Structures are given as structure tokens and as C-alpha cells.
């Protein structure tokens, strides 16, 4: 019964222990207990800041040539000084996503037998308890189907529902008004003075409506008071002016509430569950059972913290929780993709000068790592659309900062399409940040083989990225390789003699991403039979790109040169994008580089001062999965769940990391962990479908259905005692692949809309 539920028997007083719901635009984290419950309401477009031009001091290629000369001759100090002068803009109204408001529910009675339950199967949150032997229940969900947050209160006691509903705004510019028709209307503006001037930001407008059967509803102190009702419902709607061209949005909340009430709570719930199941129900995962599954979720996490990790269902719960968060936070029609905190927001990150934005040096990428393999391709679409906007904005940056064609973006972005370098070159001059996030376009195509998407969306954006790098890159005078630079390896540094530096020419991350870009654009252009001159340029450039290099310590080099790391315990593993999520390093295709990647991982793991961060641990797990080391992948997943997750299984960054003052919720660990679990069960990055490539001993028996593989393929797997028993391969496109289980590999020809039954020897036993 508890396999796919997060449930608790205690009240919680803070946001970080609350449970999230969402409809791809509106989000809420619900925390509290019997007497008081808070619904923290957020909206994905509720951003401070504004669209504005970033002033550049660069003279384009002349400045690039001057600073590159210093880097090539070993004068890194002067090269960095010139980069700061030309490529370090001032911070302006960058902005951040902000909390909107809190709904605060106060109940007049005390109770017992509290249970707070989040059902992943139906995306419903329940608070239940008893009073004098009578059961009371509060239910809430965020409906994507009807774009509303709805809640119902009921009990076994006639006339037993009494509560007060109030609201507090969470930005300076926020007003509310309660009316006699049991409606609270509100409006506000997303303003703050940490990431902007306190004057600019998105406007919001919304309404909360209460209905009841029996009893009375009155207004007191700008709050809605319900007394002695048999049951009551609350409906919440909110909208913003983000991207709106007229004032029609101001009527949207009123219209949504009217439609919701006309439908009625039961129909809203039916629509919600049906809409949610269409996505969630595609994948089922059974990793085995244990006695711990009968415990509340927080107690199960505590066992992990104490080294008692024999709870395979908790891994399955974490995996499906990641899929739940994806469906809740990112739908095909979401106006923006997931930020650092998804669509939720505790305010703490902003308070300590983080921004809930789009970090392009791993975090936003990791948010979307699980979408394709976990059969949620539609949830990827908001990022695809955002990348089109980013590429358009990035043309100005390419021209103003580098004097180059095409488009470029750097270390982070926002709701306004910010693409300039960050305001400190040591971390802000990540010239391939935009390219890295744009590689998700390639991923979306490789799983779907959607030719229209390739021609209309993926290739046009990536082609313009390729145009930038063809224009921007330069020939290394010593090696004769085509290299990027100056740029960094996020957000790491290295020694030249005893001096610490961040910028160099040709960092490994840059070179891996550029090679993948050029190869894909060349193949796509050939397939589409377009851009023949560019194809020639790409072929010539690919031949001049540097190879991956192994350093003197047996590690995969992070930079073109074998620099000594200034911070060998750093949280970023950017150069290992070549292993995951990329595939320039594969276990069988590049064994020496695979060994070097393992050495890199082991070197980081061995450091006592390793920065213990949610995205780093998720990267460890996925990287070891690619090396087919299930035990190490399992170890890091256990650490992620047991040591870097709140009791609600949301992942966090520890105090001291990037200036964090306390545990700060960052959602990428949830998605990175979900992706790592999928990688342990199925891989398709190396031209083959690899079944159970990194199965740990403690998941010795289980089954999974509905995973996706590259090539428009769906896969089901059953295993016992660590051995494959059977698999089902469903092809949605023609193609040829190889099917692998451990060291056995066989070819498989696929025909569209055909299902293949595979036995434990990888033989096709049925085809229909």
C-alpha cells in the first residue's frame, strides 16, 4: 500500500519538510498539522527583473586576439585581466523567481492519529486525523487539466468542518481583499532588491474562493471563516502578465474559478487524475520488497542515514517521486522550464543571494536528464521552447561580446533570456553554457526520431550555435588544434606555479560539447540535405578538434594542459560530460579513457573535503552507472537519499556550498538521482540497448516497464537473482540496433509498431 506514497505521522512547521504539488505552472508546498496548515503558493513566471540590453566593453575579435596571445604564451594573469576588462559586464536587473503568497488555514479543534500522505499514483495530498473517534480529511491537488488548485474538507461528523482561511503576500508589492461572496482577491508584483532594483518584475492577479455545504461562511479581519459545515471546498487561481500582450490575463483567474465551480470538485478531481495518469502511468518499477516499506517515509530515510539501506522500495519511490516532480513542474504548455527549485520556492535561496534561475553549468541540464528515458518526453518541451528564445537573445551577445555570428549563452539565464557572461569572469565566462543546455535538443530528437522537430526546432537552434563556434574558435599555435577560449571549466580553478587561475584555452568541457555539436549538425544537415557549405566547414573543423587527454595521474584532464587542480575536492565534474550524459567515453569503445574517467571519479571521492552536494552525488551515481559499476552507483544513490534529502525526499545543498547558510532545497538532485536509476537499468547511448548494465546486488530481483531507449523504442525488463529473465522491445520506428546483456550482444532489426519478446539468451521468441 505504501510503495508509491510519501506518508508521515507527525506535523511539520517549516517549508523544507512540506510536500509539493504542481500543475506545470502553479505550485504549492503544503506543511503543518491538524490545527494549522500553510500552503506556500508559487507560479513559474513570477519573476523579478526585466528584459534589458547588457552593455559590452568588448571590441570583439580584436580583444579576443589580444587576450588569447597572453594565454598561449603562458601569461595567464594578464590574459585574465584583459578578459575582465572586456568580458565582465555589470550586474543589472537579472531578477529571480519569487514566492507569491501563503494561504494559511487555522482549525479550531485538536485531534490525534495525524497522517500526511502524498500519493504519487494520483498526485493527491491528504491530511487526515480523528477527533473524538470521528475521521477528518483534507485533500488538495493542482490540476493541469483545469489550471486550478482545488481542495476539499470533509469529516464523519455532521457540521464538523470549521476553519479560518487567510492569506499573506510574500513580496513588498502585494495587496489582498476579502469579499462577502467568500472570495479573496489579490494582486502583486514580483519585486526584490537583491537581484534587481526593487522596482521591476512580473505582475500577478489571483483569487481564492471557498464553498461549503451546510454551516456558514463569513468574512472577519480580511479572512474567510467557515463554521459548522458538512464539507467545504477551496479553489485557488493565479495568473501573471509574463509574455502577455494585452490585459486579458487580468480576467483569467475569475474565469478559471467560475469554470472550476461549475464543474464541481468531483469532476475536477476526475479530470486531474485522468490527465496525470496519461504521463505517470507509463512506467512501473519494482525493485523488490522489504519490511521497511511499512514505516513512514521519514523513518525509512533515517535508516538510510544510519547505514541500513536494505529498502529497495525506497529507491523505487525516489525514482517515481522524480517523475512525479517532473510532471508536476514541467508540462508541454508550461510557459517556462524548471529552475533551480523547479516551480517551488522557499525564499531561502533568494535571501542568501542565490537566484532561482537557470544555471547552465549542470543544474538546469540535470533537471531534464530523466525526461526521455523515463518516458516523459512531453515534459521536455518547455525547455525546447525556452532554448529557441535563448538562441534569439544570444545572437546579440555573440555580436556584442565576441564579434561573431550565431548565438551564445554563458553560465546562467533567467526568464528574460539573459545570455551575457556572468559578472565575474572566474565563474561567469563559461562560453559553452548555452551549448550545453542546447544539447537537450539533440537528446529529445535521438529518443523520438521526430523529423519535423529536427528540421523545425533542433537543427535551426544548433546550427546557429555551430555558426558561433566556427567563427569564434581559434587555432592553438603549439598543437594546431581548434580551441575555444578564454573560458573556464565550471566553476573550478588550477595552478600555474603557485598562482590560482580560472581561465584558459580549450577546456575539456568546451571541446566535448563543441565536438558533439559539430558532429550532430553535420549528420543532421546531411540527413535534411541542407547547408552544404556549412557541412564542408564542419568536416574541416571536426578534423582539427583536440582529443580527450589523460593526465600524469591517470585522470581525464579537465583542461587542455595537465594543470594541477587548485581545488581537487570541487563539486563540479564538468569534463566528465564526455562520460555522462555524453558518450565520447564508453566502457567498450574507449577503454583507456573509461579507466581515466574512473580515476577522476575515485580521486574526487577520496578527498576528505569533497564538496558534498546533491548534483555532484547524482553525477557520481550516473557516471558509475555508465561504467557499469552498480555497487558504486548504488552507494551514491544511498548517500543522496539518506544524507542529502529532507524528510520529504527533496534534495538539498549543504551549508557552506556556494555561500549557502543552511540546507537549501535544490531540485536537480531529485532529477539527477531519477536519471541515475534509469541508467542503472537501461542504457542506449552507445548504439545498443544495454539491459541491466549497472544492477546492484541489493536489487537482485525486479521488473520495470515503459523505459525509453534512443531510436524511438520502449523497453520492459524482468530479472531474478541478478540475471535477465525476459525483455520486451517495442519499436515505434524502423531501425537496427544491438541488444546487450553484460558481455553478450546480438543485432536486432526493428520494424515500426512491432513488439519483440526477448528471452534470457537475447533470442527473439515472439514478434507481433
C-alpha positions in Angstrom: 0.0 0.0 0.0 2.8 2.4 0.8 5.0 1.7 -2.3 4.1 4.9 -4.1 3.2 7.2 -1.2 5.2 9.6 0.9 3.5 9.5 4.3 4.1 10.8 7.8 2.5 10.7 11.2 3.9 14.0 12.5 3.2 17.7 12.0 5.9 19.8 10.4 6.4 23.5 11.0 8.7 24.5 8.1 8.6 24.6 4.3 11.6 22.3 3.9 9.5 19.4 5.3 6.4 20.1 3.4 5.1 18.2 0.4 4.9 19.6 -3.1 2.1 19.7 -5.7 2.0 21.4 -9.1 0.4 21.6 -12.4 3.3 22.7 -14.6 2.7 26.4 -13.8 1.2 26.7 -10.3 3.0 25.1 -7.4 2.4 24.7 -3.7 4.3 23.2 -0.8 2.0 22.2 2.0 3.2 22.0 5.6 1.7 22.0 9.0 -0.5 19.6 11.0 -4.0 19.4 12.4 -4.5 22.9 13.9 -2.6 24.9 11.3 -1.6 24.2 7.7 0.2 26.5 5.3 0.1 26.3 1.5 3.1 28.1 0.0 1.9 29.2 -3.4 4.2 29.8 -6.4 4.0 30.4 -10.1 6.8 29.6 -12.6 6.7 33.0 -14.3 6.5 35.1 -11.1 9.9 36.7 -11.7 11.6 40.0 -10.7 13.8 41.7 -13.2 13.2 42.7 -16.8 14.4 42.4 -20.3 17.3 44.7 -20.9 20.4 45.1 -23.0 23.7 44.1 -21.3 26.4 46.6 -22.1 29.6 45.2 -23.5 33.0 46.7 -23.3 34.5 44.3 -25.8 35.9 45.2 -29.2 35.1 41.8 -30.4 37.8 39.7 -32.2 40.5 42.3 -31.6 40.1 41.9 -27.9 39.9 38.2 -28.2 43.1 38.1 -30.1 45.0 40.2 -27.5 43.9 38.1 -24.5 44.5 34.8 -26.4 48.0 35.8 -27.2 48.7 36.1 -23.5 47.2 32.7 -22.7 49.1 31.0 -25.5 52.4 32.4 -24.2 51.7 31.4 -20.6 50.8 34.8 -19.2 47.5 33.7 -17.6 47.5 36.7 -15.2 47.5 39.3 -18.0 45.1 37.2 -20.1 42.6 37.1 -17.2 43.0 40.9 -16.6 42.1 41.6 -20.2 39.2 39.2 -20.1 37.8 41.0 -17.0 38.1 44.4 -18.8 36.3 43.2 -22.0 34.1 40.3 -20.9 32.8 41.1 -17.4 29.6 43.2 -17.6 28.0 44.8 -14.6 25.1 43.1 -12.9 21.8 44.7 -13.8 18.1 43.7 -13.3 18.8 40.0 -13.6 16.0 39.1 -11.3 14.8 35.8 -9.8 11.7 33.6 -9.4 9.9 34.6 -6.2 7.3 33.2 -3.9 3.8 34.6 -4.5 1.8 34.1 -1.3 0.9 31.8 1.6 -2.6 30.5 2.3 -2.9 29.9 6.0 -5.5 27.5 7.3 -6.4 27.5 11.0 -8.7 24.8 12.5 -10.4 25.3 15.9 -10.2 21.8 17.2 -7.4 19.4 18.3 -7.1 15.9 17.1 -5.0 12.7 17.0 -3.8 10.0 14.7 -2.4 12.5 12.2 -1.4 11.3 8.8 0.0 13.4 5.9 0.1 11.4 2.7 1.2 12.3 -0.9 0.1 9.7 -3.4 2.3 9.6 -6.4 -0.2 7.4 -8.3 -2.9 10.1 -8.2 -1.0 13.3 -7.4 -3.2 13.9 -4.4 -2.2 15.2 -0.9 -4.2 14.2 2.1 -4.1 15.4 5.7 -6.2 13.1 7.9 -6.8 12.8 11.6 -9.5 11.9 14.2 -11.4 14.0 16.7 -13.4 12.1 19.4 -13.3 9.0 17.2 -14.5 10.8 14.1 -12.3 10.9 11.0 -11.5 14.3 9.3 -9.8 14.6 5.9 -8.3 17.5 3.9 -7.4 16.8 0.2 -5.7 19.0 -2.2 -4.4 18.8 -5.8 -3.0 21.0 -8.5 -4.9 20.4 -11.7 -3.2 20.8 -15.0 -6.4 19.9 -16.9 -8.3 22.8 -15.4 -5.4 25.1 -14.4 -6.6 25.3 -10.8 -5.6 24.3 -7.3 -8.5 22.6 -5.5 -9.1 21.3 -2.1 -12.0 19.6 -0.2 -12.5 19.2 3.6 -14.9 16.6 5.0 -15.5 14.5 8.1 -17.7 11.8 9.6 -19.1 14.4 12.0 -22.1 16.4 10.6 -21.3 20.0 10.9 -17.7 19.2 11.8 -15.9 21.5 9.4 -14.8 24.8 10.8 -11.7 26.8 9.8 -10.3 30.2 9.0 -8.5 30.9 5.7 -6.2 33.8 5.5 -3.5 34.9 3.1 -0.2 36.7 3.3 1.8 38.2 0.4 5.5 37.4 0.2 6.7 40.4 -1.8 6.6 44.0 -0.9 4.1 44.9 -3.6 1.1 42.8 -2.6 -2.5 43.6 -1.7 -5.5 41.4 -0.9 -9.2 41.9 -0.3 -11.8 39.6 1.1 -15.4 39.9 -0.2 -18.7 38.7 1.2 -19.0 36.1 -1.6 -16.2 34.2 0.2 -13.6 35.3 -2.3 -10.2 36.7 -1.5 -8.7 38.6 -4.5 -5.1 39.6 -4.6 -2.6 41.3 -6.8 1.1 41.9 -6.6 4.4 42.4 -8.3 7.5 40.2 -8.1 10.0 42.8 -6.8 13.2 42.4 -4.7 16.4 44.4 -4.4 19.0 41.7 -4.3 19.0 40.7 -8.0 17.2 43.8 -9.3 16.4 47.4 -8.4 13.2 46.5 -6.4 11.0 48.2 -9.0 10.8 45.8 -11.9 9.1 42.4 -12.1 6.1 40.5 -13.3 2.6 41.4 -12.0 0.2 38.8 -10.7 -3.5 38.7 -10.0 -5.5 35.9 -8.4 -8.5 34.7 -6.4 -9.3 32.2 -3.7 -12.9 31.0 -3.4 -14.5 28.9 -0.6 -17.7 27.0 -1.0 -19.5 24.9 1.7 -22.4 22.6 2.3 -24.2 23.4 5.4 -22.9 25.8 8.1 -22.0 29.4 7.5 -19.3 31.4 5.7 -18.4 35.0 6.9 -15.6 37.5 6.4 -13.7 38.5 9.5 -10.4 40.5 9.6 -9.9 40.1 5.8 -10.2 36.3 6.2 -12.8 33.7 5.2 -14.3 31.9 8.2 -16.2 28.6 7.8 -18.3 27.4 10.7 -20.1 24.1 11.2 -20.1 23.0 7.6 -20.6 19.4 6.5 -17.9 19.8 3.9 -16.1 22.7 2.2 -14.0 23.3 -0.9 -11.3 25.8 -1.6 -10.3 26.9 -5.2 -7.2 28.9 -6.0 -6.3 30.5 -9.3 -3.5 32.9 -10.1 -2.0 34.4 -13.3 0.7 36.8 -14.3 1.4 39.3 -17.2 4.5 37.4 -18.2 4.5 37.3 -22.0 1.1 38.8 -22.3 0.4 41.5 -24.9 -2.9 42.9 -23.5 -4.8 43.0 -20.3 -6.9 39.9 -20.9 -4.9 38.0 -18.4 -6.5 40.0 -15.6 -9.7 38.1 -16.1 -8.2 34.7 -16.3 -8.4 33.8 -12.6 -12.1 34.8 -12.5 -12.8 32.7 -15.5 -10.8 29.7 -14.1 -12.7 29.8 -10.8 -16.1 30.1 -12.5 -15.3 27.1 -14.7 -14.0 25.0 -11.7 -17.0 25.7 -9.6 -19.3 24.9 -12.5 -17.6 21.6 -13.0 -17.7 20.7 -9.3 -14.9 19.2 -7.1 -15.6 15.6 -8.1 -15.3 16.3 -11.9 -12.2 18.5 -11.3 -10.6 15.6 -9.4 -11.6 13.1 -12.2 -10.1 15.4 -14.9 -6.9 15.8 -12.8 -6.3 12.1 -12.2 -7.0 11.2 -15.8 -4.7 13.9 -17.2 -1.9 13.0 -14.7 -2.2 9.2 -15.3 -1.6 9.7 -19.0 2.0 10.5 -18.2 2.7 8.9 -14.8 1.3 5.5 -15.7 3.7 4.9 -18.5 6.5 3.5 -16.3 6.2 0.9 -13.5 9.2 -0.1 -11.4 9.5 -2.9 -8.9 12.9 -3.3 -7.2 11.8 -5.8 -4.5 10.2 -5.5 -1.1 11.3 -5.1 2.5 9.8 -4.7 5.9 10.8 -1.1 6.0 8.1 -0.3 3.4 5.6 -0.3 6.3 7.3 2.6 8.0 6.6 6.3 7.5 8.9 7.8 4.9 10.9 9.9 7.3 11.8 6.8 9.3 12.9 5.0 6.2 15.2 7.9 5.3 16.6 7.8 8.8 17.5 4.1 8.4 19.5 5.1 5.3 21.3 7.8 7.3 22.3 5.1 9.7 23.6 2.8 7.0 20.6 0.5 6.9 19.9 0.6 3.2 18.2 -2.7 2.6 15.0 -1.0 1.4 14.7 -1.4 -2.4 11.2 0.1 -2.4 12.6 3.4 -1.2 14.8 3.6 -4.3 11.7 2.9 -6.5 9.8 5.6 -4.5 12.6 8.1 -5.1 12.6 7.3 -8.8 8.8 7.7 -9.2 8.9 10.8 -7.0 11.3 12.3 -9.5 8.9 11.5 -12.3 6.0 13.0 -10.2 8.0 16.2 -9.7 8.7 16.4 -13.4 5.0 16.0 -14.3 4.1 18.5 -11.6 6.6 21.0 -12.6 7.1 20.9 -16.4 4.2 20.3 -18.9 4.1 20.7 -22.6 2.3 24.0 -22.2 4.4 25.3 -19.3 5.5 28.9 -20.0 9.0 28.4 -18.6 11.1 25.3 -17.8 12.1 24.2 -14.3 14.5 26.5 -12.4 16.9 25.7 -9.5 13.9 24.9 -7.3 11.6 23.6 -10.0 8.4 25.6 -9.8 8.5 25.7 -6.0 10.4 28.3 -3.9 11.2 28.5 -0.2 12.6 32.1 -0.3 15.8 30.9 1.4 17.9 30.7 -1.7 17.0 34.3 -2.6 17.6 35.5 1.0 21.2 34.4 0.9 21.8 35.9 -2.6 21.3 32.8 -4.7 18.9 33.3 -7.6 16.2 30.8 -8.5 17.3 30.9 -12.1 18.6 28.7 -14.9 22.1 27.6 -14.1 23.6 26.4 -17.4 26.7 24.7 -16.0 24.9 21.5 -14.8 21.8 22.3 -12.8 19.2 23.1 -15.5 20.6 20.3 -17.6 20.2 17.8 -14.7 16.7 18.9 -14.2 15.8 17.4 -17.5 18.2 14.4 -17.6 15.4 11.9 -16.8 12.7 13.1 -19.1 13.4 11.0 -22.2 14.5 7.7 -20.6 11.7 7.9 -18.1 9.0 8.3 -20.8 8.1 11.9 -20.1 9.2 13.5 -23.4 6.3 16.0 -23.4 7.8 17.4 -20.1 10.9 18.3 -22.1 9.0 20.7 -24.4 9.1 23.8 -22.1 12.9 23.6 -22.3 12.9 23.2 -26.0 10.8 26.3 -26.4 13.0 28.2 -23.9 16.0 27.3 -26.0 14.5 29.0 -29.0 14.1 32.2 -27.0 17.6 31.9 -25.6 19.1 31.4 -29.1 17.4 34.5 -30.3 18.7 36.6 -27.4 22.1 35.0 -27.7 22.7 36.5 -31.2 23.1 39.9 -29.6 25.6 38.6 -27.1 27.6 36.8 -29.8 27.9 40.0 -31.8 28.4 42.5 -28.9 30.9 40.5 -26.8 32.8 38.5 -29.5 32.0 40.0 -32.9 30.8 36.6 -34.0 28.0 35.1 -36.0 25.4 32.7 -34.4 24.4 32.7 -30.8 26.0 32.1 -27.4 24.9 32.0 -23.7 27.1 31.6 -20.6 26.8 30.4 -17.0 23.2 31.2 -16.3 20.0 32.7 -17.7 16.6 34.0 -16.5 13.0 34.5 -17.6 14.1 37.3 -19.7 16.6 35.4 -21.9 19.9 36.7 -20.3 22.8 35.3 -22.3 25.8 37.6 -21.4 28.8 36.4 -19.4 28.3 36.5 -15.6 29.5 39.5 -13.7 32.7 37.8 -12.6 34.9 36.0 -15.2 36.2 33.4 -12.8 32.8 31.7 -12.9 30.8 33.8 -15.4 32.9 33.1 -18.6 31.5 29.7 -19.3 31.3 30.1 -23.1 29.6 26.8 -23.7 26.8 27.1 -21.1 24.2 27.8 -23.8 25.6 25.0 -25.9 25.4 22.5 -23.1 21.7 23.2 -22.4 21.0 23.2 -26.1 22.3 19.6 -26.3 18.9 18.7 -24.8 17.5 19.4 -28.2 19.7 16.6 -29.6 18.7 14.3 -26.8 15.0 14.9 -27.5 15.5 14.1 -31.2 17.6 11.0 -30.6 14.9 9.4 -28.4 12.0 10.4 -30.6 13.5 10.5 -34.2 10.9 13.2 -34.8 12.0 14.6 -38.2 9.7 17.6 -38.0 11.2 18.5 -34.6 14.7 18.1 -36.1 14.0 20.3 -39.1 11.9 23.0 -37.4 13.4 23.3 -34.0 16.5 21.3 -33.1 18.6 21.8 -36.1 18.0 25.6 -36.6 19.0 26.3 -33.0 22.0 24.1 -33.0 23.1 25.2 -36.5 23.3 28.8 -35.2 25.3 27.6 -32.2 27.7 25.9 -34.6 28.0 29.1 -36.6 29.1 30.9 -33.5 31.8 28.4 -32.6 33.1 28.1 -36.2 33.5 31.9 -36.1 34.8 32.1 -32.5 37.3 29.3 -32.1 41.0 29.7 -32.9 44.0 27.6 -33.8 46.3 26.7 -31.0 49.8 27.7 -32.1 51.6 24.8 -30.4 49.2 21.9 -31.1 47.5 23.0 -34.3 44.1 22.2 -32.7 41.0 24.3 -32.9 40.2 25.5 -29.4 37.8 27.7 -27.5 38.8 30.4 -25.0 39.2 32.2 -22.9 36.7 30.3 -20.8 36.6 28.2 -17.6 35.8 24.7 -16.5 32.8 25.4 -14.3 33.4 26.5 -11.6 36.9 25.1 -11.0 40.4 26.5 -10.9 44.0 25.4 -11.4 47.6 26.3 -10.5 50.2 27.9 -12.7 53.2 27.6 -10.4 51.8 28.8 -7.1 49.1 31.1 -8.6 45.4 30.1 -8.9 43.7 30.8 -12.3 40.3 30.1 -13.7 40.5 30.9 -17.4 42.4 29.0 -20.1 42.1 28.0 -23.7 40.4 24.8 -24.8 38.9 23.4 -21.5 37.7 19.8 -21.9 34.1 20.6 -21.3 34.1 23.1 -24.2 35.9 20.7 -26.5 33.5 17.8 -25.8 30.4 19.9 -26.3 31.7 21.5 -29.5 32.6 18.1 -31.0 29.2 16.7 -30.2 27.6 19.9 -31.7 29.6 19.8 -34.9 29.1 16.0 -35.5 25.4 16.3 -34.9 24.9 19.3 -37.1 26.9 17.6 -39.9 24.8 14.5 -39.6 21.5 16.5 -39.4 22.4 18.7 -42.4 23.3 15.7 -44.4 20.0 14.0 -43.5 18.0 17.1 -44.2 20.1 17.8 -47.4 20.7 21.5 -46.4 23.6 23.8 -45.8 26.2 22.1 -47.9 28.8 24.9 -47.4 28.5 24.6 -43.7 28.8 20.8 -43.9 32.2 21.3 -45.5 33.3 23.7 -42.8 32.1 21.3 -40.1 34.1 18.4 -41.6 37.2 20.5 -41.7 36.7 21.8 -38.1 36.0 18.3 -36.7 39.3 17.1 -38.0 41.1 19.9 -36.1 39.5 19.4 -32.7 41.7 18.2 -29.8 41.3 14.7 -28.5 40.4 13.9 -24.9 43.7 13.6 -22.9 44.9 11.5 -20.0 46.9 13.3 -17.4 50.0 12.3 -15.5 48.0 11.0 -12.6 46.0 8.7 -14.9 43.0 11.1 -14.7 40.9 12.5 -17.5 42.3 16.0 -18.0 39.9 18.8 -17.1 41.9 21.3 -19.2 43.9 21.1 -22.4 47.0 21.2 -20.3 47.7 18.8 -17.4 47.2 21.5 -14.8 47.2 20.8 -11.1 43.8 21.4 -9.6 43.6 24.2 -7.1 40.5 22.6 -5.6 40.7 18.8 -6.2 37.6 18.3 -4.0 35.5 20.6 -6.2 31.8 19.9 -6.6 31.8 20.2 -10.4 32.7 17.3 -12.7 32.2 19.2 -16.0 34.8 17.3 -18.0 33.0 14.1 -17.3 30.1 15.2 -19.6 32.2 13.1 -22.0 31.0 10.0 -20.0 27.6 11.1 -18.9 25.3 12.4 -20.3 27.5 12.4 -23.4 29.1 9.3 -24.9 32.5 10.2 -26.2 33.7 7.9 -23.5 32.2 4.4 -23.4 33.2 1.4 -21.5 33.9 -0.8 -24.5 34.6 1.8 -27.2 37.2 3.8 -25.3 38.6 1.5 -22.5 41.6 3.7 -21.7 39.5 6.9 -21.4 37.0 4.9 -19.3 39.8 4.0 -16.9 40.8 7.6 -16.8 37.3 8.7 -16.1 37.1 6.2 -13.2 40.4 7.5 -11.9 38.9 11.0 -11.9 35.9 9.9 -10.0 38.0 8.0 -7.5 40.3 11.0 -7.0 37.3 13.2 -6.1 35.7 10.5 -3.9 38.9 10.1 -1.9 39.0 13.7 -0.8 38.0 14.3 2.8 36.9 17.9 1.9 34.9 16.8 -1.1 32.0 19.3 -1.5 29.1 17.0 -0.7 26.4 18.4 -3.0 23.2 16.9 -4.3 24.1 17.4 -8.0 27.6 16.0 -7.5 26.4 12.9 -5.8 23.8 12.3 -8.6 26.6 12.8 -11.1 28.7 10.2 -9.3 25.8 7.7 -9.4 25.1 8.3 -13.2 28.8 8.2 -14.1 29.4 4.9 -12.3 26.3 3.5 -14.0 27.9 4.4 -17.3 31.0 2.5 -16.2 28.6 -0.4 -15.4 29.6 -0.3 -11.7 26.3 -0.9 -10.0 27.7 -1.0 -6.5 29.3 2.4 -6.6 26.2 3.8 -8.3 24.1 2.3 -5.5 26.4 3.7 -2.8 26.0 7.3 -4.1 22.2 7.0 -4.5 22.0 5.8 -1.0 24.0 8.8 0.1 21.8 11.1 -1.9 18.6 9.8 -0.3 20.0 9.3 3.2 22.3 12.3 3.6 21.2 14.9 1.1 17.4 14.7 1.2 14.9 16.3 3.6 12.3 14.1 5.2 10.1 14.9 2.2 12.8 13.4 -0.2 13.5 16.8 -1.8 17.3 17.1 -2.2 19.4 20.0 -0.8 22.7 21.7 -0.9 24.6 21.8 2.4 25.7 24.9 4.3 29.0 26.3 3.1 28.5 25.3 -0.5 28.5 28.3 -2.8 27.7 30.5 0.2 24.8 28.5 1.5 24.0 29.4 5.1 21.8 26.4 5.7 20.4 23.4 3.9 18.9 24.8 0.7 16.4 22.9 -1.4 17.7 22.4 -5.0 15.6 20.1 -7.2 18.3 18.9 -9.5 19.4 16.1 -7.1 15.9 14.6 -7.4 16.0 14.6 -11.2 19.7 13.6 -11.3 19.0 10.6 -9.0 16.0 9.6 -11.0 18.1 9.7 -14.2 20.8 7.6 -12.5 18.4 4.9 -11.5 17.2 4.7 -15.1 20.8 4.5 -16.3 21.4 1.5 -14.0 18.5 -0.4 -15.6 18.8 0.6 -19.2 21.3 2.4 -21.4 21.1 3.2 -25.1 23.9 5.8 -25.7 26.4 3.6 -27.4 24.4 2.4 -30.4 23.0 -0.5 -28.5 20.2 -1.3 -25.9 22.1 -2.4 -22.8 19.8 -4.2 -20.4 20.5 -4.0 -16.6 24.0 -2.6 -17.2 24.6 -1.5 -13.6 22.3 -3.7 -11.5 23.5 -3.7 -7.8 23.3 -6.8 -5.7 20.5 -5.5 -3.5 18.2 -5.0 -6.5 18.6 -8.7 -7.3 15.0 -9.4 -8.4 12.6 -7.0 -10.0 10.9 -5.7 -13.1 10.5 -2.4 -15.0 8.2 -1.4 -17.8 7.9 1.6 -20.0 11.5 2.8 -20.1 12.5 4.6 -23.3 15.7 4.0 -25.4 17.2 6.1 -28.2 15.7 5.2 -31.5 12.1 5.6 -30.5 12.0 2.4 -28.6 10.2 1.3 -25.4 11.6 -1.4 -23.1 10.3 -3.7 -20.4 12.7 -5.9 -18.4 12.2 -8.7 -15.8 15.1 -10.2 -13.8 15.7 -12.7 -11.0 18.7 -13.2 -8.8 20.6 -10.6 -10.8 20.0 -12.3 -14.1 17.9 -11.3 -17.1 14.7 -13.4 -17.4 13.0 -11.7 -20.3 12.5 -8.4 -22.0 10.1 -6.7 -24.4 11.2 -4.3 -27.0 8.6 -2.2 -28.7 9.7 -0.3 -31.8 8.0 2.9 -33.0 10.4 3.5 -35.9 12.3 1.3 -38.3 16.0 0.8 -37.3 18.8 -1.5 -36.4 20.4 -1.8 -33.1 22.3 -4.2 -30.9 20.8 -5.8 -27.8 23.2 -6.3 -24.9 23.2 -8.1 -21.5 26.6 -8.0 -19.9 29.1 -9.5 -22.4 26.5 -10.9 -24.7 25.4 -8.8 -27.7 23.2 -9.6 -30.6 21.9 -7.5 -33.6 18.2 -6.6 -33.7 16.4 -5.3 -36.8 13.4 -3.2 -35.8 10.2 -2.6 -37.7 7.8 0.3 -36.9 4.9 -0.7 -34.4 6.4 -4.1 -33.8 6.8 -5.8 -30.4 9.7 -8.2 -29.8 9.7 -10.7 -26.9 13.3 -11.5 -25.8 14.4 -14.4 -23.7 17.3 -14.6 -21.2 19.7 -15.6 -24.1 18.6 -12.4 -26.0 16.8 -14.5 -28.6 13.6 -13.2 -30.1 10.8 -15.6 -29.0 7.8 -13.7 -30.3 7.3 -10.9 -32.8 4.0 -9.2 -33.3 
